[in-house]
Amino acid sequence: MKSAVENLEPTRAKLTVEVPLDELQPSVDHAYSHIASQINVPGFRKGKVPPRIIDQRVGKGAVMEQAINDAMPDLYRQAINETDLRPLGQPQVEVTAVPGLSEDAEQLVFTAEVDVRPDFTLPELSEIKLTLDSVEVTDEDVEERINSLREQYGTLVRVERAAADGDYVTIDLNATIGEEEIDSVSGVSYQIGSGNMLDGLDEALTGLTAGETTTFTAPLAGGDRAGEEAQVTVTPTAVKEQELPEVDDEFAQSASEYDTVEELRDNLRTQVAETKESDRAVDARDKLLDHLLESVDFPLPSGVIEAEVHQHLESENRLEDDEHREEVTEETTKALRRQLVLDALSEQVTVNLEQNELLEFLVRTAQQYGQEPSEFIQQVSENGQINLFIAELQRNKALAVALRQVEVVDSDGEAVDLSSYIGSDEEDAAQAAAAEAAAAGQAESQTESVLVDDGATDEAAAETDQDTAEAADETEQAETSSDSADEPAQN
């Protein structure tokens, strides 16, 4: 097979492929066999119809069409590998010559136009310097954690006064549009200030006492008529305030594993520090990606963006929504730029993926979609999408690996150690060596198993040979005895 590339645009290429008939012949033979099993021809058994009869009855063109369709995915993939093209999206394939059908054609010739990754060069990682905020744990940070614990162990007490911000109220609520009742709930608990129900509800409830009713207008938050203005009537039937426990040793013992408040505070301070360090590592990854995106400029394949946008809008049944199309186009463009930069980065650094990392990534993704991990993984595997998840995991990990080569300092200019979150090349090498050793050990174990099985087979064969020989001897003796019995007695 011979392949040639013509660059039509910076992000689009035309591939011309020539396939000799002998390379296509296995697919042609398979096409004949498949068609022979599908047709009935008098005088021939099903599946035994010879090619010349199939050509007469079905046509040579139908045979070659099926053969080419069957072979095309592998031929295209092989041509892509030979030419080092990096395609994006599906190709537009055109067959220009078919052996045996096209005039003077001795080989299959087809072209494939496809969007490809643009060429660009990322900056040298060692020359990048990122500045992160210094990590400082304040007393306010610790008190915030203490108060969160107090709220978890707090109790609600009914009060006879007007509702205020932070109070818990039990409400009856009714929403109408015109004369139509849209929604109605009763006995629902709500914390004033949480803002997680309807716009304007917090303001409407503030100042009301139990049994008072008020009406306000608000856009519906969900349902078939989400966004439409509705007349909302709300009545608090009870007002409760939260009583928080005193911060003492007794509280520390009930809310944690520690005996004293000081021990609890020390632990919470450590937790806050670890959280801030983790957040800082995430911030470093984000800043590195932003820096890379700002450092390079390259064209994007419009065909890929248009196809993605169309698929998105079609799934939402909003193909005619021009305003939403602009929003989706902008989001798709940003996502594609990010993906291409991360793909280039994953080629620039060495990314080692362990099987358990992929499994954990698939499990997390399944949980995000609310699916059982085993069912999700099976579905992904059956749809041939495992490589997509591997690529996404490589992109994510490429940022962490790249950060090892970047200079990272805090606001005071001090070096920041992120190795606890991004790992190190030495750790990756050790993991790779351990995985290689485990694979070698498994292979050796399988080899020993095969040798044991072969030895058992040889031993069984020897025993069989011995049994056969003994059986032959017994048969010979029996025949000899039989012959002696059949002979006339000699006087």
C-alpha positions in Angstrom: 0.0 0.0 0.0 1.2 3.5 -0.9 0.0 6.7 0.7 0.6 10.4 -0.1 -0.5 13.5 1.9 -1.5 16.9 0.5 -2.0 19.7 3.0 -5.1 21.6 1.9 -5.1 23.9 4.9 -3.2 24.2 8.2 -5.9 22.1 9.8 -7.0 19.9 6.8 -5.2 17.3 4.7 -6.0 15.1 1.8 -4.8 11.5 1.9 -4.4 9.5 -1.4 -4.0 5.8 -0.9 -3.2 3.1 -3.5 -3.9 -0.5 -2.5 -2.7 -3.4 -4.8 -5.3 -6.1 -5.6 -3.4 -8.8 -3.7 -3.7 -6.8 -0.5 -7.4 -6.3 -1.1 -7.9 -10.0 -2.2 -8.7 -11.4 1.3 -11.6 -8.9 1.7 -12.8 -9.8 -1.9 -12.7 -13.5 -1.0 -14.7 -12.8 2.2 -17.2 -10.7 0.3 -17.8 -13.6 -2.1 -18.2 -16.1 0.8 -20.6 -13.8 2.6 -22.8 -13.2 -0.5 -22.7 -16.9 -1.3 -24.2 -17.6 2.1 -27.0 -15.1 1.5 -28.3 -16.1 -2.0 -30.1 -19.1 -3.4 -29.0 -20.3 -6.8 -30.6 -23.4 -8.4 -28.0 -26.2 -8.8 -25.8 -24.9 -6.0 -25.8 -25.5 -2.3 -26.1 -22.4 -0.2 -22.7 -21.0 0.5 -21.1 -23.0 -2.4 -22.0 -20.6 -5.2 -18.8 -19.9 -7.2 -17.6 -16.3 -7.8 -18.3 -16.3 -11.5 -22.0 -17.2 -10.8 -22.2 -14.5 -8.1 -20.7 -12.0 -10.6 -23.5 -12.9 -13.0 -26.4 -12.9 -10.5 -25.3 -10.1 -8.1 -22.7 -8.2 -10.1 -19.0 -7.7 -9.6 -19.7 -4.1 -8.4 -21.7 -5.3 -5.4 -18.9 -7.7 -4.5 -16.2 -5.1 -4.7 -18.4 -2.5 -2.8 -18.8 -4.9 0.1 -15.1 -5.8 0.0 -14.0 -2.2 0.1 -16.4 -1.2 2.8 -15.1 -4.1 5.0 -11.5 -3.2 4.3 -11.7 0.6 4.5 -11.4 1.1 8.3 -8.2 -0.9 8.4 -6.8 0.6 5.2 -7.5 4.1 6.4 -6.0 3.4 9.8 -2.9 1.9 8.2 -2.5 4.9 5.9 -2.8 7.3 8.9 -0.1 5.4 10.8 2.2 5.4 7.7 1.9 9.1 7.1 1.9 10.2 10.8 -1.2 12.3 10.3 -3.0 13.3 13.5 -6.7 13.3 12.4 -9.5 15.1 14.2 -13.0 13.9 13.4 -14.3 11.6 10.7 -12.8 11.6 7.1 -14.6 12.2 3.9 -13.7 9.2 1.8 -14.0 8.9 -2.0 -13.1 5.8 -4.0 -11.6 6.8 -7.4 -10.5 3.5 -8.9 -11.6 -0.1 -8.3 -9.7 -3.0 -9.8 -11.8 -5.0 -12.3 -14.4 -2.2 -12.6 -12.6 1.1 -13.4 -10.9 1.3 -16.7 -7.3 0.2 -16.6 -7.4 0.0 -12.8 -5.1 -2.6 -11.4 -5.4 -1.4 -7.8 -7.8 0.3 -5.4 -7.4 4.0 -5.1 -9.2 6.2 -2.6 -8.8 9.7 -1.1 -9.7 10.8 2.4 -10.1 14.4 3.4 -9.9 14.9 7.2 -9.3 17.7 9.7 -6.0 17.4 11.4 -4.2 18.7 14.4 -2.4 22.0 13.7 1.3 22.2 14.2 2.5 24.4 17.1 5.3 24.4 19.7 4.8 24.7 23.4 7.3 26.9 25.4 10.1 25.2 27.2 8.8 24.1 30.6 12.0 24.8 32.5 11.7 28.5 31.5 8.2 28.9 33.0 7.9 30.5 36.4 4.6 30.3 38.4 3.8 32.3 41.5 1.3 30.9 44.0 -0.3 32.5 47.1 1.5 31.7 50.3 -0.3 29.2 52.6 -1.3 30.8 55.9 -3.7 29.2 58.4 -5.5 31.9 60.4 -7.4 31.7 63.6 -10.5 32.6 61.6 -10.0 29.5 59.4 -10.0 27.3 62.5 -13.0 29.1 64.0 -14.9 28.5 60.7 -14.3 24.8 61.0 -15.3 24.9 64.7 -18.6 26.6 63.8 -19.3 24.0 61.1 -18.9 21.3 63.7 -21.2 23.2 66.1 -23.9 23.5 63.5 -23.7 19.8 62.9 -24.3 19.2 66.6 -26.8 22.1 67.1 -30.4 21.7 68.0 -33.5 23.6 66.6 -35.7 25.3 69.2 -39.1 26.8 68.4 -39.3 30.6 69.1 -42.2 33.0 69.3 -40.9 35.9 67.3 -40.5 37.2 63.8 -38.3 35.1 61.5 -34.8 36.3 60.9 -31.8 35.5 58.7 -30.5 32.0 59.6 -33.7 30.8 61.2 -35.3 27.5 60.2 -39.0 27.9 59.2 -41.6 25.3 58.4 -43.6 26.7 55.4 -46.6 26.1 53.3 -46.1 27.4 49.7 -48.3 27.8 46.7 -47.4 29.0 43.2 -49.9 30.0 40.5 -49.8 31.6 37.0 -53.1 33.2 36.4 -55.8 30.9 37.6 -53.6 27.8 37.2 -51.9 26.2 40.2 -48.4 25.3 39.2 -47.0 23.9 42.5 -48.0 23.5 46.1 -46.0 22.1 49.1 -46.8 21.9 52.8 -44.7 21.4 55.9 -41.3 22.0 54.2 -38.3 23.0 56.3 -36.3 25.9 54.9 -33.4 28.0 56.3 -33.7 31.7 55.6 -30.7 32.9 53.7 -29.9 29.6 52.0 -31.4 30.8 48.8 -32.0 27.3 47.4 -35.7 27.5 46.6 -37.1 30.6 44.9 -35.8 34.1 44.2 -37.3 36.5 46.7 -38.3 33.8 49.3 -35.7 34.9 51.8 -36.9 38.5 51.7 -40.6 37.4 51.9 -40.1 35.3 55.0 -37.9 37.7 56.9 -40.0 39.5 59.5 -43.0 37.1 59.4 -44.2 35.3 62.5 -45.8 31.8 62.5 -49.2 31.9 60.9 -48.7 35.1 58.9 -49.0 34.9 55.1 -47.4 37.0 52.3 -47.4 37.0 48.5 -44.6 37.8 46.1 -43.7 37.3 42.4 -40.8 35.0 41.4 -39.6 33.1 38.3 -40.2 29.3 38.6 -37.0 27.4 39.2 -37.9 24.1 37.5 -40.6 22.1 35.8 -42.2 22.6 32.3 -42.7 26.3 33.0 -39.3 27.1 34.4 -38.4 30.8 34.1 -42.0 32.0 33.9 -43.2 34.5 36.5 -45.5 33.1 39.1 -47.6 34.5 42.0 -46.2 32.8 45.2 -48.0 32.6 48.5 -46.0 31.5 51.5 -47.0 30.9 55.2 -44.5 30.0 57.9 -46.2 27.6 60.3 -43.2 27.5 62.7 -40.1 29.5 63.4 -37.0 27.8 64.9 -33.6 29.0 65.7 -30.5 26.9 66.0 -28.9 26.6 69.4 -25.2 25.7 69.1 -23.2 23.8 71.8 -20.6 25.5 73.9 -17.0 25.0 72.7 -15.5 23.0 75.5 -13.8 19.7 76.2 -17.2 17.9 76.3 -18.0 19.2 72.9 -14.6 18.1 71.6 -15.2 14.6 72.9 -18.7 14.4 71.3 -17.7 15.9 68.0 -14.3 14.3 67.5 -11.9 11.7 68.7 -10.0 14.2 70.9 -10.4 14.8 74.6 -9.7 18.6 74.7 -10.6 21.6 72.6 -7.0 22.4 72.1 -6.3 19.0 70.6 -9.4 19.5 68.3 -8.2 23.0 67.3 -4.7 21.6 66.5 -6.2 18.9 64.3 -8.5 21.4 62.5 -5.6 23.7 61.9 -3.7 20.7 60.3 -6.8 19.9 58.1 -7.0 23.5 56.9 -3.3 23.6 56.0 -3.7 20.3 54.0 -6.7 21.7 52.2 -5.0 24.9 51.3 -1.9 23.0 50.1 -4.2 20.8 47.9 -6.0 23.9 46.6 -2.7 25.5 45.8 -1.6 22.4 43.8 -4.8 22.7 41.8 -4.2 26.4 41.3 -0.7 25.6 40.0 -2.1 23.2 37.4 -4.7 25.8 36.3 -2.1 28.5 36.1 0.2 26.3 34.0 -2.5 25.5 31.6 -3.5 29.2 31.3 0.1 30.1 30.7 0.4 27.5 27.9 -2.8 28.6 26.3 -1.6 32.2 26.3 1.8 31.3 24.9 0.7 29.6 21.7 -1.5 30.7 18.8 -2.8 28.2 16.3 -5.8 27.8 13.9 -8.6 25.4 14.8 -10.4 23.1 12.4 -13.8 24.7 11.8 -15.3 21.4 10.6 -14.7 19.8 14.0 -16.2 22.7 15.9 -19.3 22.9 13.7 -19.9 19.1 14.0 -19.6 19.2 17.7 -21.9 22.2 18.0 -24.5 20.6 15.7 -24.5 17.4 17.7 -24.8 19.3 21.0 -27.7 21.5 19.8 -29.4 18.5 18.1 -29.4 16.6 21.4 -31.1 19.5 23.1 -33.5 20.0 20.2 -32.3 23.7 19.8 -30.9 23.8 16.3 -32.7 27.0 15.6 -31.6 28.8 18.7 -28.9 31.2 17.3 -28.1 32.8 20.6 -27.5 29.4 22.3 -25.5 28.3 19.2 -23.0 31.2 19.8 -22.6 30.2 23.4 -22.0 26.5 22.6 -19.6 27.5 19.8 -17.6 29.6 22.2 -17.5 26.8 24.8 -16.6 24.2 22.1 -13.8 26.4 20.8 -12.2 26.8 24.2 -12.5 23.1 25.0 -10.8 22.2 21.7 -7.9 24.6 22.2 -7.5 23.2 25.7 -7.5 19.6 24.4 -5.0 20.3 21.7 -2.6 22.0 24.1 -2.9 19.1 26.5 -2.4 16.6 23.7 0.8 18.4 22.7 1.9 18.5 26.4 1.3 14.8 26.9 3.6 14.2 23.9 6.3 16.5 25.3 6.5 14.9 28.8 6.5 11.2 29.7 3.2 10.1 31.1 3.0 6.7 32.7 -0.5 5.4 33.3 -1.1 2.5 35.7 -4.1 0.2 35.3 -5.4 1.1 38.7 -5.3 4.8 37.7 -7.5 4.1 34.7 -9.9 2.0 36.8 -10.2 4.8 39.5 -10.8 7.4 36.7 -13.6 5.2 35.2 -15.2 4.7 38.6 -15.1 8.4 39.4 -16.7 9.2 36.0 -19.4 6.5 36.5 -20.2 8.1 39.9 -20.5 11.6 38.2 -23.0 10.1 35.8 -24.8 8.3 38.6 -24.2 4.8 37.2 -22.9 1.6 38.7 -19.2 1.5 37.9 -19.2 -2.1 36.6 -22.1 -1.4 34.2 -20.5 1.9 33.1 -17.1 0.2 32.4 -18.8 -2.6 30.5 -20.7 -0.1 28.4 -17.6 1.9 27.7 -15.7 -1.2 26.7 -18.4 -2.5 24.4 -18.7 0.9 22.7 -14.9 0.9 22.1 -14.5 4.1 24.1 -11.7 3.0 26.5 -9.1 4.8 24.5 -11.0 8.1 24.9 -10.8 7.8 28.6 -7.1 6.9 28.4 -6.5 10.0 26.4 -8.4 12.2 28.8 -6.5 10.7 31.8 -3.2 11.3 30.0 -4.1 15.0 29.4 -5.0 15.4 33.1 -1.8 13.7 34.3 0.4 15.6 31.7 -0.2 18.8 33.6 1.0 17.2 36.9 4.1 15.7 35.3 4.9 19.0 33.5 4.7 20.9 36.8 7.8 18.9 37.9 9.8 20.8 35.3 8.3 24.3 36.1 9.7 26.7 38.7 7.0 27.3 41.3 7.4 29.9 44.0 5.1 31.5 46.6 4.4 35.3 46.9 7.6 35.6 49.0 9.7 34.1 46.3 10.2 30.8 48.2 10.2 27.6 46.2 7.0 25.6 46.6 7.2 21.8 46.9 4.2 20.1 45.2 5.6 16.6 45.1 3.0 15.3 47.5 0.4 16.1 44.8 2.2 15.8 41.5 4.5 13.0 42.3 8.1 12.7 41.0 9.9 11.1 38.1 11.7 8.8 40.6 8.3 7.6 41.9 7.0 7.0 38.4 10.2 5.0 37.5 9.8 2.9 40.6 6.1 2.2 39.8 7.0 1.3 36.2 9.8 -1.0 37.4 7.4 -2.7 39.9 4.7 -3.1 37.2 7.3 -4.6 34.8 8.5 -7.0 37.5 5.0 -8.0 38.3 4.3 -8.6 34.6 7.5 -10.7 34.3 6.6 -12.7 37.4 3.1 -13.4 36.0 4.6 -14.4 32.7 7.1 -16.7 34.5 4.2 -18.2 36.5 2.2 -18.9 33.4 5.3 -20.5 31.7 5.8 -22.7 34.8 2.1 -23.6 34.6 2.4 -24.6 31.0 5.6 -26.6 31.7 3.8 -28.4 34.6 0.8 -29.1 32.3 3.2 -30.4 29.5 5.0 -32.6 32.1 1.7 -34.0 33.3 0.7 -34.6 29.6 3.9 -36.4 28.9 3.5 -38.5 32.1 -0.1 -39.3 31.2 1.0 -40.2 27.6 3.7 -42.5 29.1 1.2 -44.1 31.4 -1.2 -44.5 28.4 1.6 -46.1 26.4 2.4 -48.5 29.2 -1.3 -49.3 29.7 -1.6 -49.9 25.9 1.5 -52.2 26.0 0.1 -54.1 29.0 -3.3 -54.4 27.3 -1.6 -55.7 24.1 0.3 -58.3 26.2 -2.9 -59.4 27.9 -4.7 -59.6 24.5 -1.8 -61.7 23.0 -1.9 -64.0 26.0 -5.7 -64.4 25.7 -5.4 -65.1 22.0 -2.6 -67.7 22.7 -4.8 -69.4 25.3 -7.8 -69.3 22.9 -5.7 -70.8 20.1 -4.5 -73.6 22.5 -8.0 -74.3 23.4 -9.2 -74.5 19.8 -6.4 -76.9 18.8 -7.3 -80.7 18.9 -5.8 -82.6 21.8 -2.7 -84.5 20.8 -2.6 -88.1 21.9 
